[in-house]
């Protein structure tokens, strides 16, 4: 009775300490509980289609956990009858029963694992589909601030971490709950006094767990950044392999990679320092509990209050109960990262796109009469103006060219037209209606863009051209190829238009890429064409061919041209000179040449002199 009283007093003292500590942490715990419930509610739409299999997976965990008690319970009669009494009528069925129950438990574990994986993969795919769909809604400004590693990690790897952690931890939690309940029942069945000691020790072992979450949150944030940096490095080596080779950057790239690995190593060591002390501490606490039960259990055996079988059964159940507790620290990182990943995922999914359709947006048809920029101001970074008071009017069928010094804002002006970026103030009007009042889909359907470095997708020439009009007929495709001057090139290919061009069109030359992009734009047949220095990166021969293709594309269109070579825009209806984000001159080629000390005249004379010098 003295031992029991001591245990009761110890329990009361422990409860008092926990009560005082709880008052300090109650707000944090409420927040954590809310976050826990919120995260699982967020995940429910993805679990719902597979709820039955998910439920079966969880229900199977109940007998898996409960069967842990069978071995411990079976040892009592076996110990009493065989080891102690050595009776002839020994329970021979017990070893066979243990094998049978263990085999059943193993089979159920396999089934649970299969169902968890099946459900987990489907939930992960659902998340990835929504994340990818969301990624496509982000404006260009979002991608300007991210690197490729961040995108891959946040929109792909996080989904794996969230779902794997979610289901695995639910399964483990369910198994351990019912394992603990069944094992505690075995403890109580064998000895209430010893069970009380075991439960007190178990409570002491769980007490430090609540302190871990804050300790590892900052490390998790930094780990995500470091892991994404690894992906970025691989992507840079893939895309920039020629640059790395030509500038002998191997050593420099190796050093950068080593530094990233060193940073990840330091973060993992920090994580170990902040969490892995829990397991050895629990080992110590658990060993104290086992020692206490052995000591007091020996007294109970000697006094005849319990049998040897009771004691062996109790110790076995206790060890089975304490084993997962000792390994709790090893699983905590995965649990925390799972919730961290869920929060990161839904922060992305719930983010409102900066550029989106207005509630009452209307469709823009292809009959476009005028385009006007009224007092347009724009900035990439707050309070750092890029464009100031841009005013322009472009009529149907006109060709307007933008020239000026590098970085002056030419590309930015045309990027605002399809709403790649949102203006700060002012308005851009098509047919006297603000473009923000048109649906994004219809606005962009009426604009074709040919960039300086056009992006081609992995696949065939046909597949890349058909992006302009997926349902185009063979005759339409052939016409686009002819107008883009691709016929001669395609005729030399073994598989003709169905030739694979590699990732980003790596198997094509610069001029060939441009002509594929022009064929794509020709097939789209949009009334507005944007040419963003489409020939500046080409040699003279390629430029001449591409320029002919561009002239075909421009026919009967309203065209915006960003020009590097002024010789290509002399016939433009209007030339706009932009420097430092402001329009400083506007007129035709001849009108601008008449301005003394004019910016356009200076650019033209400089290019003419350079060209004349090159010919000499």
Protein Blocks (a to p, Z undefined) as FASTA:
>chain_A
ZZmmmmmmmmmmmmmmmmmmmmmmmmmmmmmmmmmmmmmmmmmmmmmmmmmmmmmmmmmm
mmmmmmmmmmmmmmmmmmmmmmmnopaklcfklmmmmmmmmmmmmmmmmmmmmmmmmmmm
mmmmmmmmmmmmmmmmpcfklmmmpcfklmmmmmmmmmmmmmmmmmmmmmmmmmmmmmmm
mmmmmmmmmomklmmmmmmmmmmmmmmmmmmmmmmmmmmmmmmmmmmmmmmmmmmmmmmm
mmmmmnopmmmmmmmmmmmmmmmmmmmmmmmmmmmmmmmmmmmmmmmmmmmmmmmmmmmm
mnopacfklmmmmmmmmmmmmmmmmmmmmmmmmmmmmmmmmmmmmmmmmpccfbdcdfkb
ccddfbdfbdcdehiacdfbghiafbghiacdddehiacddeddehilmmmmmmmmnoma
ccfbdcddeehiafklpcfklmmmmpccddfbdcddeddfklmmmmmomkbcfklmmmmm
mmnopmmmmmmpmnlmmlcebjhhlmpcfklmmmmmmmmmmmnopabdcdehkllmpcfk
lmmmmmmmmmmmmgopacddddfblmlmmmpfbdcddeehiafbgcdfklmmmpghifkl
mmmmmmmmmmmmmmZZ
